[in-house]
Structures are given as structure tokens and as C-alpha cells.
């Protein structure tokens, strides 16, 4: 189908939670396209609206904003798009259940020369409150077309777009609701008489009166003139303008609402009742923990209903059927998330087998290996991640869309402020315990670049589900061979130490490279509402597409590369899985082995098998599951058997034993350092690819370096502290010195900044 | 008095916004303008930030930011 050219471009502008995105989805349907605004990591969504009588319009969804004064990078985008790119018409989405604050933005956009159509959204919700709104009266008051719609039910959309089409044809001059004043008139004449011919002079002159930062940058010499004007008048124009806008709305627009008007304290809606429980002084935090537990349980638990403890279904289901392992195993029913993941793995596994049988000729073994393990392995590694990533993302989208996430930020802000973050960064961090990929994606909800950088960098320290086998296997070896306490205690301490390292890192970054004033926290708490299935579906679809686009190539290529390295020797002979010890990869392992000496699993392990840990560190870059899988290959190679049949911990044990027998020294400190290294180091390629697309440009390099540095230093510290406990004093002293150094650096920096100001 | 001194359940009217810069701009944009009616709905479980109702919606801000808003109790 040939893409027809759109007749005009309409930009959707409105407050966050005004239903703008729902409207966008209803207007554009399947034509929606997600991209990025140039230069920033903010989503740009555009799509097409097709008129019933033929023809179409391009719809651009702008970031939700409260005012055309910049506050975050997102708000700057919305403003510069309207002012500089000049769409043919702006559709201003107004939530009429929250009329005053929504119209505040309207009064600003009306000051530009761009045609405006006002979409009065949520008229159905208003009706439920027993109120109605007089659209034609509002239209007269504001001097713009007003169309009542319900984005959710798809009502009034054709009328809205017809009005937009009409408006787009017109030429419009900006108009202001502000009462006339001498300074206003003079500022406007400064702007309109200037030979540089600023477009939308009314808008710019009012911004200049407000001493707007962006305006000062855009038209410095005009701003200077206006500033003199303001100084002469003695009026605080910033307050005056905001005040007059709201006064106008109260006086002229609010009466358009028909029905009872309650005072602020009388309103106790559904939302307030829910809020009484969810942000309750005592119950708020426990409820949050419970919700998190339930989400993680549904996505990741292999014993969904805790039946394995009761033995209720032990032996009830025929064992050995194809359903075992898919839905249940070991007397336990799996959670929906695990079942979905199993299902996908079952499909991909079956497919690999079919292809494998197809290329069954013995002479084609290397080819079969390359296609099945290399290419399909790479392809399915990407797909295999998806079910649980998307499932987790689905739940967190529900929490976000329902309005609960804003409350979480409200509850926990106090704690996070101390570390230079706001309560909003809690959620992505917690998501990290599930999977770093959706966690990093979710940092989009954070306000500033620096807060985003700090949060993304520490997300891997919240040990994800794929790292759990490393924890349990190595901890199992630690307790079996070294007499450590129960392996679950070791695993728990790893989780806690990960959090500790995250806190230390955030504080140090906040004092040195990522210094910023604690970001302000002035945030709307939107009313609770049920998330829309359609919006959720679009959300998830977007994320899946995004993940595929960003992560596919990198995961695919690296999987193939590592497969080739581990299945060929230097003379191009093909090797089986259990011949990994003569592969190119093993030589790379031998080469980098000495690097890990300070961490306890380097040169001291000897040359025979000592490179094993170094090799797993490399394969772990693809996916952390590979660390233990490689251990099993190594175990098979050591025992000279085709496949290692024992448990994960036994595989690690076999490797440790082989190293010890050949004269290497494996200490318990080294094993623990190995766990910590894997938790703290560069996460899997999927997470790296996601981080690259979410971080501001140029920040992925320093971030990779940061991960390498933290894991190297952290691993070294844990190795030393466990094997030579007296070194705890040194580590603590160095840490204290680092804090002191960072603290003084910060003090000096802020002193010199103050001086300059 | 200032907004951060208000007790839960009390209502007050905004007198003026002190301070300067982006936070002040934001407070004004969110509708905290002279004469606006503010009802202090609740405090977060850890005592800070606070949640207020104004112009028919809920807004949360930290006490440090609320300090810049001078109010008169009804």
C-alpha cells in the first residue's frame, strides 16, 4: 500500500494523566510508531488518523506537561515542538474533572500563533460525578474550538478531528487571557517591532516578563530590554502572570461546570478511600512489600501454591508425561510466569531438535552445531528472555497506570532523598531483582539525566533471577566443601551486600561525577483508576518491539561469536561441548586468568584447570545463566564424559576438585569473590543493550567502566576480607577515605560554584 | 505561617510564594498562587513529604519546598 501524504500535522498537548495517550491510541490505532526525539531519551510517538471520507492527518503525541515553562527535558521538547516546529494545529487535551489546572496550560498555548482545538476529555467521568460542562460557553470564553470527547470510549473523535482540520486551515494570532498592563503592552511592542521577526511575539514577550530561562537563551537582547521594564515596574511578574491565569480560569471558565462545587475537604472520592489504606501510616510500607512479593511470585516462582510443602499433589500427576516440567515438577505447580517461559523454551527446544534431526548426517556435525547452538541458540536466547521480562513489565505497567507508583514515590521519598535520588527510583531498583532489562526501561519515569544514570548503574547490583543459579550453585559448593553455613544464608548475604554496594556507589557518584542539587519533588498524585487493557497491550507491544530492535543484533552476534570460540581449536577443528578445554575460548581464559589474581580466582588456581573461572566470566556476558552452564561443560570435560549429570553445585564442585588435584589453591574467599564479581560486573548483553539505549548519549562507555571497576574492586575486597579477616580494617579504612575524599571534593566544588555565582 | 507548619486536616489560603528559581516556578504552575485554598490531606509514613489538595486535585511536595509557601489559616 502506498503511504498517502498526510494533509496536516496535529500535536497532542496536555497534562500528564489527562488521557492524552489514550486519545493518541484511539486516534492512530495500529499506525502508531515509537521513535526517539532527537538527542534525548524521550519517546516520540506519532501515527496517522484516517478520515472516513478519505485523507489523513499525522498525529504527534507530546510529553505530558503542566506548563510551557521548562522544568524537565521532556517539557522542553513539548515547548520547542510547538514554538519552533510549529504543527498545523495543537489539540489541547483537557481533563474536565480537573478543569482549573488543565486550563492553565491552555491559557499559555493560546498565546502562541498556532491554531488550537480543545478536547474536553473524560466528560463521561464528569457525568458520573453528577456534573456537566457547557462546551460552547467555554469555547466563547477562550476563543477556540472546544469539542467534548471521551478518549476511552472513542466518543467525539470524528468531531474533534473535523474541528482540527478546520482550524489547521486558519491563520491565527495569539491571544492572552491576562488583563492588560503597561509592561505587557510594551514588552509585546518590543517583540513585534524587532527586525528579527520572532514568531508568536505575544507568547515570547510574556515568557520574557516571567524571566523564563529558555526565553533568555533564545532572545537574549530582547529579554534584557523586557527585564529593565520589569525592574522599573516593581511588580513580580512571575507570580502576577500565574495568578492572573488562575483568576481568569476561576472567574470565566469554572462557571462553565454545571453542578455542585464542593470545598476541598469535602471531597472524599473513591481514590481517597483507596489512599487511606495504601498510603496508611502503618500499613503503607508492608502493603508495598506484599504487592512486590505477589508480583515476583507470579512471575518467577517454581512453587506457585506452595504445594511441595504439603505434598498434596505429589504423585497425583503421571510423571514423565510431556506436561511435567512445563506446568509442574517436584510436586509443585509453577507460577504463570515460569509456565510461560517453559512453554517458549519448549517450543524453541523442539524446533532446535527438529532442525538438528534434519541435519543428522555425521559429516555435518559442525554445521549442525553451528546452526542449532550458534544461530538458533542466539535467536532463542533473545526470545527466551521475553516471557518473564514482558510479564514483569506488564505488572509494573498496571501499578504505574493505576496511579499506585506515584504513591510509592510519596511513601519512600524521605529515604531516597538522602542518596541524591527521589522516591521514584525505588521501583526500577526493585525490578532489578527480577530482571535488569525491564528495570532499566522503567527508569524513563525518572526526571533528570543524572538521577537516571545513577539508577541505571546500580540496577545490576540488585541481583537478578538469572544470577540466582550462580548464587545457589557456588553457595552450595561453599557449604558442601568448605563447611560454610547453610547455602541460603550465603545467598541472602549476597543480596544484602549487593544492596550495600549499590548504596555506597550512589552516594559516591552523587558526591563526585553525578553531582546535582537534590531534584525537587513536586508531583501530582493522580486519582486511582483501573488500567485500560488496550493501553496496557500497546505498552507491552512497544516494549517488546523496542527490546527486539535494541537487543537482538548484539545478543545474536555475541552468542554466535562465543559459540565459535568455544567449539573450535586454533587449527579449526570442531569440538564437542565437553572438549571446551582445548578451545580458543579456553586459551583466552588462560590469557586473562592472571587478571583475576587479586580476586582469588586467577593465577593461584594453577594452569591445568585454573582458567575455568575466567572463561565463565566471559560466557556470563551473554546471559548469566551461561556461567553455570559452562561449569557443567567443564565438569563433563574434566570427567571425560559426554554430559554432566549432577546438580549445578556438583558441577562447580567438580571444577574446584580438578583445580585442587592439579595443585591449584581454591579458597572459600575466592569462591565468594566469584559470586560477588558476577553480581557486580557488566550485566548480560541484553541489559547492556537496553542501558545503551536508555542512557544519555556517550554514557554507556563510562558506565561499562564503572561496572568493571566496581566488580573488580568489590571482588578483591571480599576475597581479602574473607581469607585474611584482619584486612577488613584496611578495606573499611580505604572506604572511609573514599567517602572523606568524595565529601571534600563535593564541598570544594560547591564552594567554587557559589563563588562563581 | 508556612505550608510545612500546617497540621493534617487543616485548611489555609496561600499568601505568597517565597524563594526563586525553578521550584518556585513549578509551585506557581501547579496552582499554588495567592488566594488558593489548600487542604493538608496527609503526611507520608515517614513524616515527609506532605500531600495537599488544591484546585480539586492531589499534590505532593517535600517540606523543604512547602517552606517557601506562606499561608494564612482559615
Interface residues (C-beta under 8 A of the other chain):
Chain A: X66 X67 X69 X71 X97 X98 X99 X100 X101 X104 X210 X213 X238 X239 X242 X243 X246 X263 X264 X265 X267 X271 X272 X275 X279 X280 X281 X282 X284 X285 X406 X410 X411 X412 X413 X414 X415 X417 X520 X521 X522 X523 X524 X525 X526 X527
Chain B: X9 X11 X16 X17 X22 X23 X24 X25 X26 X27 X28 X29 X30 X31 X33 X34 X35 X36 X37 X38 X39 X41 X42 X43 X44 X45 X46 X47 X48 X49 X51 X53 X54 X55 X56 X57 X58 X59 X60 X61 X62 X65
